[in-house]
């Protein structure tokens, strides 16, 4: 799946699935624009890609800020001329039970995971409509459909991402903007390790739902969807990357 010359924005691109996706797509010829709140790590990833001959830029971005999102989209268009795909991975998740979830954690989680999705999708969609089309890949989670212990706010926000993405697809199809959702199960990312900080907890998680996927495996799915060769057939669909442990509905 060659991505030569395609311009991809990857939010959350400094680590985890976002980083793996950015690195894979850059290796296949894409111009990757990495967006993340972690400026030091994001710059390091972009510099590493450029050192290997890839085309990559980094834009420090707070996904919850309309002005920051607009600056990201504007810089992407100025630098690369267009946006062929948005891979929106940026999120936050804290292990907190439903009864212990306070107002601040609830609002912060929805702000990052759901409002941030709304903001970046809206700004990118406007560009894609103007240029004649594009691909939007939003990240949800298995727990959006199953619920998750200690993940009430995150589960609710990611369920909202799925509903938002499907609504967007209904509206944007006529403009050749294809919206798709990737819903990973447990994946061995820094966020997963933060929420499962020791080997015993990670082993328990593996017993519940199988060994976690690797970010590079999920990135292969992202690259296929971003390439656009046949991804229009998956418009509005939720693609579950969990090794068959949850089959969706």
N, C-alpha and C positions, 0 to 999 in steps of 0.2 A: 504494500500500500504506500506508494510514493505520495509525499505531501509537498513536493517541490513548489516553493513560492507561495504556499498558502500561509495566511497570517492568522495566528491563533493566540487569543488571550487566555491565560491560565491563572485563575485566582487561587490563592492558597498554594502557589507554585514554588514556595521555598522549601517545602518538606512533604513527606508522605506521598499520597497518590498524586497530588498536584505536581510535585517535583518529578516523580517518575513519568508522568504524562508529558511534562514539558521536555524532559530529556529524550524520551522516545520520539516524540514528534519532531524535535529539532534534529535528531539523528537521521530522520527521513526527509529532511529538506525544508521543513516549515520554518517560517520566521515566528519565533515564540516571544510573546510579551508576557513576562512573569509579573504578577501582582501579588503583593503580600504585605502584611503589617510589619513583618520582621525584615527591616531594611538591610541589616548586615548579612543575614543568611540569604536573602533574595539576591543581593548583589553578588555574593559568592557563587551562587548557582549560575547566574547569568554569565559571570566571568569565566567560570569553568566550561560552559558550553561554547563560548567564543574561543577559548583556548583550543578547543577541539575542532574548530573550523565552522561551527554552527552560527546561525544568526539568532541572537537573543538579546533582549533588552529587559530591564527591570524598572518597574514603577512602584514606589511605595504607595500603598493604597489601604485606606480604612474603608472597608466595604459598606459600612453603615452610614457613610457620609455621601450625600448626593453630589456635593462639589468635588470630593475626591474621586468618585466614580466617573464623573464627567471629565475630569482632568485625565484619568486613565484612558478613557475612550478617545478623547481628543488627541492625546499624545500617540496612541496607537495608529490613528488615522493619519496624523501628520508624518509619523516615521515610516509607516509601511503602506499607506495609501488606501487600505481597506481592512475589514475584519471578516475573515472567512468562517471562523468558528470561535465560539466562547466555550471554554471548559471551566465551569464554575464549581470549584471544590471547596473554597473557603468556608470554614464552619468553626464552631466551638462546641464542646460537650464536657460537662462535669458530672461525675458520679454523685448524685444527690437523690435521696428518696423523695417521693411525691410530698410526703408530709413535712419534710425538711426543706423543700424548695421555697426560698423566700422571694419576695417581689423583685428584688434586684436581679437575682439569677434568672428568674422567669423572663423578665424583660430583656436582659442582656442576650439570652439565648435566642429569643425570637427576633431580636434586632439583628444579630449577626446572621443567623441561619435562614430566616424568612424575609425580613425587610431588606437585608443585603441582597438576597436573590432577586427580589422585586426591583431594586434600584439598578443593579448591573444589567439585568435582563432588559429592562425598559430602555436604558440608554443604548445598549448594543442593538436591540431590535430596530430602533429608529435608523441607525446606520445601515443595517442590513436591508431594510425596506428600500432605502434610498439607492443602494448599490445593486439591488435586484435579487437578494437572497443570502442565505447563510445557514449555519448550523449552530444550535445552542444545546449544550449538554449540561444539564443541571444534576447535581449530586444530592440524592436523598439518602436513605438507609433502610435496611431491612426492618429496623424497629419502627419505621413510619407506618408499617402495616401490621406488625406483630405486637407493638409496644415493647418496652424494655424496662426491667427492674432498674431503678435508680436513674432512669433516663426520661422522666415524664416530659420535661420541657423540650428536650432534644427530639423526642419522638413526635410531639405535637408540631414542632416547627418543621420537621422533615416531611410529615404528612401534608403540611401546608405547601411545601415545595412541589410535591407531586400534583396537588390540585391546581396550583398556580400554573405549572408547566402545561398541564392538559388544557387549561383554559386559554393559555397563550397559543397553543397549537391550533385550537379551533379558530382563533382570530387571525393568525399570521400565515396560515397555509396558503392563502391566495397570493401572498407576497413572496412565496418560495422560501420562507423561513421555516426550517424544520426544528422542532423542539423535542428533545429526548431526555430521559431520566436514567441515570445509573444509580442503583441502590445496592451498595456493597453490604455484605455481612462483615463479620470480624476480619479486619485487615491489619497486618503488622506494621502500623504506622507509629510515629511519635505520640500521636493522640491516644492510640490504643494502649501504648506502653505507659503513658501517664495515668490512664484510668485503671491499668492493671500493673502496678509498679513492681511486683515481684514475681518470680518464677512460679510460685505456688498459685497465685491468682491467674496467671496466664495459662497454667496447666488446667485449672478448674474451668476457665472459659473454653479451652479446647475440648474438654470432656463434654461440655454442654452443647457446643455447636461445631465441633470439628476444628482442626488446626486452622489458624487464620491464613487468609490469602496474603500473597506478597503484593506490594504496590505495583511492581512491574507487571504482574499478571493483569491487574485491573487496567493499567495503562494500555495494554494491547487492545482491550475493548474500546477504550476512549479513542485510540488512533483510528480504529475501524470506523467508528461513528463520525469522527471529524473529517475523515477522508471524503465522505459524501458519495462514494461510488454507488452504494445501494442503501444508504442510511434513510432515504426518504420512505422506505418501506417500514421503518420503525418509528415513524412520526407519532409523537404523543405516547410512546410506549415506555414502560419502566423495565429496564434490563437489570435483572438480579445477578450479582456476581458473588455467589456464596457456595458454589460447588454442589448445588442441589439440596442443601439443607433446608432451604425455604423455596417453594416453587412459585409463590406469588398467587395473586387472585385479582 
